[in-house]
């Protein structure tokens, strides 16, 4: 489990947008808009579990929440979340097959946009190697 909070650190996070936002500066005719470092909260928690020698699973959740500046577009990214769960089966060494479900959600700053996304994927992996020489 990990969490981070800070201002102007969005560039270090995969899901975040720009780390500087436009802030309204009313009454100042020279600089009516200034840059503001955006505060952001990021959190993630994952668990890997082995059910048996052949069955494993991963469960996880991630969140990013940005405190947007007053001059940003109402469409600016504000909050993103996702959660996932999978199950993987290894019938013989070097062979894996599994399924994963993932849910994602996005909220914009103030235009009312909220969207969920759902995804299911099936994966297969064969791990092979060949040695040349000694």
Backbone as CSV, one residue per row, in Angstrom:
resi,resn,N_x,N_y,N_z,CA_x,CA_y,CA_z,C_x,C_y,C_z
1,UNK,0.846,-1.164,0.000,0.000,0.000,0.000,0.900,1.238,0.000
2,UNK,0.551,2.204,-0.803,1.322,3.442,-0.894,0.377,4.625,-1.021
3,UNK,0.839,5.767,-0.560,0.094,7.011,-0.721,1.093,8.161,-0.815
4,UNK,0.699,9.187,-1.562,1.536,10.374,-1.695,0.614,11.590,-1.774
5,UNK,1.068,12.687,-1.188,0.351,13.951,-1.298,1.389,15.040,-1.494
6,UNK,1.119,15.954,-2.413,2.043,17.056,-2.636,1.505,17.988,-3.693
7,UNK,2.213,19.079,-3.914,1.833,20.065,-4.926,2.875,20.078,-6.031
8,UNK,2.384,20.087,-7.261,3.284,20.164,-8.407,4.050,18.875,-8.674
9,UNK,3.516,17.735,-8.295,4.222,16.462,-8.494,3.510,15.544,-9.494
10,UNK,2.501,16.059,-10.216,1.737,15.229,-11.135,2.595,14.605,-12.233
11,UNK,3.677,15.281,-12.641,4.548,14.735,-13.691,5.160,13.396,-13.303
12,UNK,5.176,13.073,-12.026,5.747,11.806,-11.565,4.699,10.696,-11.476
13,UNK,3.480,10.977,-11.885,2.398,10.004,-11.781,1.850,9.704,-13.174
14,UNK,1.512,8.450,-13.436,1.052,8.045,-14.765,-0.287,8.632,-15.161
15,UNK,-1.249,8.678,-14.269,-2.608,9.056,-14.632,-2.881,10.547,-14.570
16,UNK,-1.977,11.312,-14.046,-2.254,12.731,-13.794,-1.997,13.596,-15.025
17,UNK,-2.586,14.766,-14.972,-2.391,15.768,-16.021,-1.263,16.711,-15.601
18,UNK,-1.230,17.892,-16.169,-0.176,18.866,-15.859,-0.168,19.229,-14.383
19,UNK,1.019,19.553,-13.870,1.129,19.843,-12.439,1.008,21.326,-12.096
20,UNK,0.800,22.173,-13.107,0.572,23.606,-12.893,-0.761,23.960,-13.541
21,UNK,-1.619,24.644,-12.812,-2.909,25.061,-13.346,-3.038,26.566,-13.334
22,UNK,-4.001,27.069,-14.118,-4.252,28.511,-14.178,-5.122,28.918,-12.994
23,UNK,-4.642,29.925,-12.249,-5.401,30.450,-11.108,-5.797,31.886,-11.424
24,UNK,-7.075,32.184,-11.240,-7.554,33.548,-11.481,-6.981,34.478,-10.422
25,UNK,-6.592,35.648,-10.863,-5.987,36.655,-9.995,-6.782,37.954,-10.156
26,UNK,-8.040,37.988,-9.672,-8.919,39.139,-9.914,-8.348,40.440,-9.346
27,UNK,-8.617,41.497,-10.071,-8.175,42.822,-9.622,-6.767,43.166,-10.070
28,UNK,-6.028,42.230,-10.623,-4.675,42.493,-11.097,-4.706,42.550,-12.616
29,UNK,-4.615,43.777,-13.167,-4.695,43.945,-14.618,-3.414,43.524,-15.324
30,UNK,-2.302,43.506,-14.619,-1.030,43.083,-15.212,-0.963,41.555,-15.309
31,UNK,-1.386,40.861,-14.258,-1.371,39.394,-14.234,-2.730,38.873,-13.774
32,UNK,-3.749,38.873,-14.671,-5.081,38.422,-14.260,-5.153,36.899,-14.022
33,UNK,-4.153,36.215,-14.540,-4.058,34.767,-14.345,-2.616,34.438,-13.981
34,UNK,-2.438,33.583,-12.979,-1.102,33.150,-12.571,-1.075,31.621,-12.519
35,UNK,0.110,31.082,-12.509,0.259,29.635,-12.393,0.188,29.205,-10.934
36,UNK,-0.410,28.040,-10.714,-0.518,27.499,-9.356,-0.136,26.025,-9.387
37,UNK,0.763,25.625,-8.476,1.077,24.202,-8.327,-0.178,23.516,-7.815
38,UNK,-0.569,22.429,-8.468,-1.807,21.750,-8.094,-1.551,20.673,-7.045
39,UNK,-2.260,20.737,-5.921,-2.144,19.671,-4.922,-2.766,18.377,-5.456
40,UNK,-2.116,17.254,-5.180,-2.598,15.964,-5.667,-2.442,14.908,-4.576
41,UNK,-3.412,14.011,-4.520,-3.351,12.850,-3.643,-3.345,11.614,-4.526
42,UNK,-2.405,10.738,-4.304,-2.346,9.468,-5.024,-2.266,8.330,-4.023
43,UNK,-3.011,7.266,-4.268,-2.979,6.110,-3.371,-3.165,4.840,-4.191
44,UNK,-2.521,3.783,-3.758,-2.653,2.494,-4.414,-2.481,1.380,-3.389
45,UNK,-3.216,0.313,-3.588,-3.098,-0.854,-2.718,-3.319,-2.098,-3.568
46,UNK,-2.418,-3.051,-3.481,-2.523,-4.297,-4.237,-2.184,-5.469,-3.345
47,UNK,-2.807,-6.597,-3.651,-2.559,-7.830,-2.930,-2.405,-8.953,-3.946
48,UNK,-1.310,-9.692,-3.849,-1.109,-10.905,-4.639,-1.337,-12.086,-3.708
49,UNK,-2.131,-13.048,-4.167,-2.465,-14.195,-3.316,-2.307,-15.491,-4.106
50,UNK,-1.640,-16.469,-3.517,-1.523,-17.802,-4.106,-2.557,-18.701,-3.448
51,UNK,-3.508,-19.167,-4.229,-4.547,-20.062,-3.726,-3.991,-21.477,-3.568
52,UNK,-3.111,-21.837,-4.485,-2.469,-23.153,-4.467,-1.221,-23.045,-5.337
53,UNK,-0.582,-24.165,-5.606,0.617,-24.155,-6.449,0.284,-23.758,-7.889
54,UNK,-0.952,-23.980,-8.312,-1.339,-23.711,-9.702,-2.219,-22.473,-9.891
55,UNK,-2.822,-21.961,-8.838,-3.760,-20.844,-8.939,-3.259,-19.631,-8.138
56,UNK,-3.275,-18.436,-8.769,-2.915,-17.191,-8.091,-3.901,-16.096,-8.496
57,UNK,-3.944,-15.053,-7.708,-4.792,-13.897,-8.014,-4.104,-12.615,-7.565
58,UNK,-4.519,-11.530,-8.175,-4.124,-10.189,-7.746,-5.388,-9.350,-7.620
59,UNK,-5.413,-8.503,-6.607,-6.517,-7.576,-6.378,-5.898,-6.208,-6.137
60,UNK,-6.473,-5.163,-6.724,-5.869,-3.859,-6.528,-6.836,-2.704,-6.698
61,UNK,-6.407,-1.558,-6.167,-7.180,-0.324,-6.256,-6.196,0.840,-6.339
62,UNK,-6.548,1.830,-7.142,-5.709,3.015,-7.267,-6.595,4.260,-7.375
63,UNK,-6.121,5.355,-6.817,-6.853,6.622,-6.816,-5.884,7.761,-7.061
64,UNK,-6.334,8.740,-7.850,-5.618,10.008,-7.959,-6.668,11.118,-7.904
65,UNK,-6.412,12.125,-7.066,-7.354,13.225,-6.888,-6.573,14.530,-6.899
66,UNK,-6.961,15.424,-7.797,-6.276,16.714,-7.960,-7.187,17.840,-7.488
67,UNK,-6.652,18.751,-6.694,-7.374,19.964,-6.310,-7.113,21.002,-7.395
68,UNK,-8.054,21.138,-8.307,-7.871,22.009,-9.457,-7.858,23.488,-9.071
69,UNK,-7.207,24.291,-9.902,-7.110,25.738,-9.695,-8.347,26.430,-10.273
70,UNK,-8.595,27.644,-9.815,-9.804,28.380,-10.174,-9.887,28.754,-11.653
71,UNK,-8.774,28.830,-12.357,-8.792,29.234,-13.761,-8.777,28.069,-14.740
72,UNK,-8.825,26.843,-14.239,-8.800,25.691,-15.134,-10.163,25.469,-15.772
73,UNK,-10.151,24.798,-16.900,-11.378,24.463,-17.607,-12.262,23.567,-16.741
74,UNK,-13.578,23.735,-16.823,-14.476,22.821,-16.109,-14.265,21.359,-16.532
75,UNK,-13.687,21.136,-17.735,-13.421,19.778,-18.226,-12.121,19.194,-17.696
76,UNK,-11.384,19.937,-16.887,-10.088,19.462,-16.383,-10.262,18.182,-15.555
77,UNK,-9.327,17.278,-15.700,-9.317,16.028,-14.939,-9.244,16.343,-13.451
78,UNK,-10.102,15.688,-12.642,-10.080,15.904,-11.200,-9.773,14.611,-10.443
79,UNK,-10.511,13.543,-10.725,-10.343,12.293,-9.985,-10.383,11.104,-10.936
80,UNK,-9.475,10.179,-10.718,-9.475,8.924,-11.448,-9.301,7.776,-10.466
81,UNK,-10.012,6.684,-10.708,-9.917,5.504,-9.847,-9.944,4.266,-10.732
82,UNK,-9.300,3.218,-10.289,-9.518,1.927,-10.920,-9.309,0.822,-9.907
83,UNK,-9.969,-0.296,-10.188,-9.840,-1.490,-9.361,-9.760,-2.686,-10.307
84,UNK,-9.051,-3.708,-9.879,-8.947,-4.896,-10.714,-8.866,-6.149,-9.865
85,UNK,-9.231,-7.254,-10.504,-9.118,-8.573,-9.884,-8.845,-9.571,-10.994
86,UNK,-7.956,-10.507,-10.735,-7.681,-11.513,-11.745,-7.496,-12.873,-11.100
87,UNK,-7.513,-13.878,-11.936,-7.187,-15.233,-11.505,-6.356,-15.860,-12.617
88,UNK,-5.243,-16.477,-12.213,-4.290,-17.046,-13.159,-4.060,-18.505,-12.813
89,UNK,-4.080,-19.337,-13.849,-3.899,-20.779,-13.700,-2.646,-21.211,-14.448
90,UNK,-1.824,-22.006,-13.801,-0.610,-22.541,-14.405,-0.706,-24.073,-14.404
91,UNK,-1.214,-24.657,-15.500,-1.409,-26.100,-15.524,-0.103,-26.891,-15.514
92,UNK,0.930,-26.339,-16.159,2.261,-26.950,-16.194,3.293,-25.825,-16.100
93,UNK,4.538,-26.134,-15.719,5.554,-25.077,-15.649,5.670,-24.310,-16.976
94,UNK,5.853,-23.011,-16.878,6.054,-22.094,-18.006,4.795,-21.806,-18.824
95,UNK,3.627,-22.234,-18.399,2.377,-21.940,-19.096,1.413,-21.290,-18.100
96,UNK,0.829,-20.161,-18.520,-0.121,-19.427,-17.685,-1.317,-19.029,-18.532
97,UNK,-2.496,-19.100,-17.956,-3.700,-18.598,-18.598,-4.547,-17.952,-17.507
98,UNK,-5.191,-16.842,-17.838,-5.955,-16.170,-16.798,-6.932,-15.164,-17.348
99,UNK,-7.799,-14.703,-16.468,-8.762,-13.669,-16.803,-8.677,-12.543,-15.791
100,UNK,-8.984,-11.333,-16.258,-8.922,-10.168,-15.375,-10.088,-9.246,-15.668
101,UNK,-10.671,-8.725,-14.601,-11.708,-7.702,-14.696,-11.131,-6.400,-14.152
102,UNK,-11.377,-5.301,-14.873,-10.912,-3.983,-14.425,-12.052,-2.977,-14.546
103,UNK,-12.211,-2.174,-13.503,-13.184,-1.089,-13.468,-12.420,0.218,-13.346
104,UNK,-12.822,1.227,-14.104,-12.211,2.545,-14.003,-13.281,3.622,-13.920
105,UNK,-12.935,4.751,-13.322,-13.875,5.861,-13.169,-13.120,7.186,-13.268
106,UNK,-13.719,8.153,-13.950,-13.144,9.499,-14.073,-14.195,10.536,-13.735
107,UNK,-13.755,11.583,-13.015,-14.567,12.766,-12.743,-13.810,13.982,-13.256
108,UNK,-14.511,14.857,-13.946,-13.934,16.143,-14.328,-14.098,17.141,-13.192
109,UNK,-13.465,18.308,-13.340,-13.471,19.313,-12.277,-14.874,19.801,-11.943
110,UNK,-15.566,20.434,-12.895,-16.852,21.034,-12.521,-17.891,21.026,-13.634
111,UNK,-17.665,20.280,-14.729,-18.670,20.257,-15.795,-19.678,19.129,-15.639
112,UNK,-19.582,18.367,-14.554,-20.531,17.302,-14.285,-20.211,15.971,-14.952
113,UNK,-19.130,15.914,-15.725,-18.777,14.665,-16.417,-18.262,13.635,-15.425
114,UNK,-18.876,12.465,-15.458,-18.455,11.308,-14.668,-18.612,10.105,-15.585
115,UNK,-17.622,9.236,-15.609,-17.708,8.099,-16.511,-17.084,6.865,-15.893
116,UNK,-17.773,5.730,-16.033,-17.241,4.435,-15.626,-16.799,3.667,-16.858
117,UNK,-15.797,2.847,-16.682,-15.356,1.956,-17.741,-15.168,0.565,-17.159
118,UNK,-15.547,-0.444,-17.923,-15.392,-1.825,-17.506,-14.646,-2.586,-18.584
119,UNK,-13.761,-3.478,-18.162,-12.958,-4.231,-19.118,-12.740,-5.635,-18.574
120,UNK,-12.809,-6.609,-19.466,-12.459,-7.977,-19.125,-11.464,-8.450,-20.169
121,UNK,-10.385,-9.064,-19.726,-9.405,-9.575,-20.678,-8.980,-10.982,-20.288
122,UNK,-8.606,-11.742,-21.293,-8.078,-13.088,-21.108,-6.667,-13.091,-21.675
123,UNK,-5.738,-13.669,-20.933,-4.342,-13.692,-21.350,-3.798,-15.114,-21.326
124,UNK,-2.841,-15.355,-22.187,-2.141,-16.627,-22.247,-0.654,-16.336,-22.377
125,UNK,0.169,-17.078,-21.653,1.612,-16.874,-21.723,2.314,-18.225,-21.736
126,UNK,3.211,-18.366,-22.672,4.110,-19.525,-22.683,5.508,-18.973,-22.553
127,UNK,6.206,-19.357,-21.513,7.550,-18.867,-21.228,8.554,-19.908,-21.711
128,UNK,9.324,-19.574,-22.710,10.296,-20.524,-23.242,11.688,-19.919,-23.233
129,UNK,12.669,-20.782,-23.217,14.057,-20.311,-23.303,14.886,-21.363,-24.016
130,UNK,16.009,-20.921,-24.546,16.917,-21.805,-25.249,18.330,-21.324,-24.983
131,UNK,19.194,-22.206,-24.515,20.565,-21.808,-24.213,21.473,-22.119,-25.401
132,UNK,22.271,-21.138,-25.729,23.309,-21.321,-26.737,24.650,-21.403,-26.013
133,UNK,25.420,-22.377,-26.273,26.738,-22.473,-25.641,26.654,-22.978,-24.215
134,UNK,27.739,-22.743,-23.495,27.885,-23.344,-22.190,27.423,-22.568,-21.060
